[in-house]
Amino acid sequence: MKKLVTLIILSFASQMHSYAQTTKAGFLIGVIDTIHSKVLNEKRIINVYLPAGYDPKDTIKYPVTYLLDGSKDEDFIHVAGLIQYLSFPWINQAKPGIVIGIANIDRRRDFTYPTTVAKDKQDFPTTGSSEKFISFIENELQPFVIANFKTTTNKTIIGQSLGGLLVTEILFKKPHLFNNYLIVSPSLWWDNESLLKFKPDFSNLSKLNIHISVGKEGDVMVRDAKALFKKLQAIDKAKLKTGFKYYGDMKHETIYHIALYNALKFVNDLE
């Protein structure tokens, strides 16, 4: 019996070795670019998903989705797959598009503005550089994407948790940077909810699409997400098309994919 088991193991090992030798093609879903940021004084990795049929030589241009937490071991793979799925002709819930996944180095540094709360500073010792990170997106990343890929002017940004906080900050302070803002479980509790007190100026914009999602993630996070939605609804509804969805059966760890699925459909229905 022992001899038989040994023979089976050796046979399996031989098959795997043979398979490894004959399998030469990889399974690629995108490309990896590196940008040296003068603003951040560091190199940043950008993961890029290009839709099927993308050809830099033709005249077809594509909308671009900018994804925070866009590392390959974070949200890039499942979000790129979701956008691919929704753009299949037989699904037709989104247009084929490019996904730019911004890989993290220090998300607590990049996604938060300075706080006056001592505990925030203690828990997030590198905090407070969102202004620089937003400048990187505006002045380095977006020009890089426009210069290197076939893009339309339709730009979406996606963020969850601290990423949702950053997306809200961009919406309030630099709303012209994107057309669509998809905000999931935003950490608006940051700095005693000071961002909710900010008065954004949308007077020079024609139209923005905004979708906010939150799950059963604690009273504060739910309250703040609803407050953000209410604040935006009070602004000119011809300029801001705002959606909101509460997922009472979802937690912070499980909400993202289904929330994003519905948010992307919401945006597509408005276009």
SVG drawing of the C-alpha trace seen along z (x, -y; Angstrom):
<svg xmlns="http://www.w3.org/2000/svg" viewBox="-33 -79 44 81">
<polyline fill="none" stroke="black" stroke-width="0.4" points="0.0,0.0 2.8,-2.4 4.6,-1.6 1.3,-2.4 0.9,-5.7 4.5,-6.6 3.9,-5.7 0.8,-7.9 2.6,-10.8 5.5,-10.4 3.1,-10.2 1.3,-13.3 4.5,-15.2 5.7,-14.1 2.4,-15.3 2.7,-18.7 6.3,-19.1 5.3,-18.3 2.4,-20.7 4.7,-23.5 7.1,-22.9 4.4,-23.0 2.3,-25.9 3.9,-29.0 1.1,-31.6 0.0,-33.7 -3.5,-34.9 -3.3,-38.7 -6.1,-41.1 -4.2,-44.3 -0.8,-46.1 1.3,-47.7 2.6,-51.2 4.9,-53.2 4.7,-56.9 7.3,-58.9 5.3,-61.5 7.1,-64.8 4.2,-65.8 4.5,-62.8 8.2,-62.3 7.9,-58.6 7.1,-56.1 3.5,-54.9 2.3,-51.7 -0.8,-52.0 -2.7,-48.8 -4.5,-49.3 -7.4,-47.2 -8.1,-47.7 -11.4,-46.5 -11.6,-43.8 -10.8,-45.1 -8.8,-48.1 -6.4,-49.3 -4.3,-52.4 -4.2,-52.8 -8.0,-53.1 -10.3,-56.1 -12.4,-54.5 -12.1,-56.2 -13.2,-54.9 -14.4,-56.3 -12.0,-55.9 -12.6,-54.6 -10.1,-55.6 -10.0,-53.1 -8.6,-53.8 -7.2,-50.7 -6.3,-49.5 -3.5,-47.1 -3.7,-43.6 -4.2,-42.2 -6.8,-44.8 -9.7,-45.7 -8.3,-45.9 -9.1,-42.4 -12.7,-42.2 -13.6,-45.7 -12.1,-45.3 -14.0,-42.0 -17.2,-43.7 -16.8,-46.5 -16.0,-43.9 -19.1,-41.9 -21.4,-44.9 -20.1,-45.9 -20.7,-42.6 -23.2,-43.2 -25.7,-40.7 -25.6,-42.5 -25.3,-46.1 -25.3,-47.7 -22.2,-49.8 -20.0,-51.0 -16.7,-49.3 -14.0,-51.3 -10.5,-51.6 -9.8,-51.0 -6.9,-52.7 -6.1,-51.0 -4.0,-53.2 -1.9,-50.9 -1.4,-51.9 1.8,-52.8 0.2,-54.4 -3.6,-54.9 -4.0,-56.4 -1.6,-59.2 -3.0,-59.6 -6.8,-59.4 -7.1,-61.7 -6.8,-65.4 -5.3,-66.8 -7.3,-66.1 -7.8,-68.0 -8.7,-64.8 -5.9,-63.5 -7.1,-59.8 -7.1,-60.1 -3.5,-61.3 -2.5,-58.5 -4.3,-55.8 -3.1,-57.3 0.4,-58.7 1.2,-59.4 -2.1,-61.1 -3.0,-64.3 -1.7,-64.3 -4.8,-64.0 -4.2,-67.4 -1.0,-66.2 -2.6,-63.0 -5.4,-64.8 -2.8,-67.0 -1.1,-63.9 -4.4,-62.6 -5.1,-66.0 -1.7,-67.1 0.2,-63.9 -2.1,-60.8 -4.9,-62.2 -2.5,-63.8 -0.6,-60.6 -3.7,-58.6 -4.9,-61.1 -1.5,-61.0 -1.1,-57.3 -4.6,-55.8 -7.6,-56.4 -9.9,-58.2 -13.1,-60.2 -13.8,-63.0 -16.1,-60.7 -14.2,-60.0 -15.4,-58.0 -13.8,-57.7 -14.5,-54.9 -13.6,-54.6 -14.6,-52.7 -14.1,-53.5 -11.2,-55.9 -11.3,-55.8 -14.9,-57.0 -13.7,-59.8 -11.2,-60.9 -13.8,-60.6 -16.1,-62.9 -13.3,-65.4 -12.6,-65.5 -16.3,-65.9 -16.5,-68.9 -13.2,-70.6 -12.3,-69.6 -15.6,-68.5 -14.5,-69.1 -12.0,-66.3 -14.7,-63.6 -18.1,-63.2 -19.2,-60.2 -18.5,-59.8 -19.1,-56.3 -18.8,-56.4 -19.1,-53.3 -19.1,-53.2 -17.3,-56.6 -15.4,-57.2 -17.0,-60.6 -16.5,-60.3 -12.9,-61.5 -12.0,-64.7 -15.3,-64.9 -17.3,-64.8 -15.8,-68.1 -16.1,-67.3 -19.9,-67.3 -19.8,-70.9 -17.8,-71.9 -19.8,-74.0 -18.9,-72.8 -19.3,-75.1 -20.9,-73.4 -21.8,-76.6 -19.4,-76.1 -20.4,-72.5 -23.1,-71.3 -23.8,-67.8 -22.4,-65.2 -23.6,-61.7 -23.1,-60.6 -24.0,-57.3 -23.6,-56.6 -23.8,-53.2 -23.6,-52.0 -24.3,-48.8 -25.0,-47.8 -21.7,-49.3 -22.5,-51.1 -24.8,-54.1 -22.2,-56.8 -21.2,-55.5 -24.9,-55.0 -25.9,-58.4 -23.0,-60.2 -23.7,-58.5 -27.4,-59.5 -26.3,-63.1 -24.1,-63.3 -26.9,-62.1 -29.3,-64.7 -26.7,-67.5 -26.3,-66.7 -30.0,-66.4 -30.5,-69.9 -28.3,-71.2 -29.6,-71.9 -31.0,-68.5 -30.5,-69.4 -26.7,-69.5 -26.4,-66.6 -28.0,-63.3 -27.6,-61.5 -28.5,-57.9 -28.4,-56.2 -28.7,-52.6 -28.6,-51.1 -27.6,-47.4 -29.0,-46.2 -27.7,-42.7 -24.1,-43.7 -21.2,-44.6 -18.2,-46.8 -16.2,-43.8 -18.9,-42.4 -20.7,-45.4 -18.3,-46.6 -18.9,-44.4 -22.7,-44.3 -22.8,-48.1 -20.5,-48.9 -22.5,-46.7 -25.6,-48.7 -23.8,-52.1 -22.4,-51.4 -25.8,-50.5 -27.2,-53.7 -24.6,-55.8 -25.1,-53.9 -28.9,-54.6 -28.2,-58.3 -26.0,-58.5"/>
</svg>
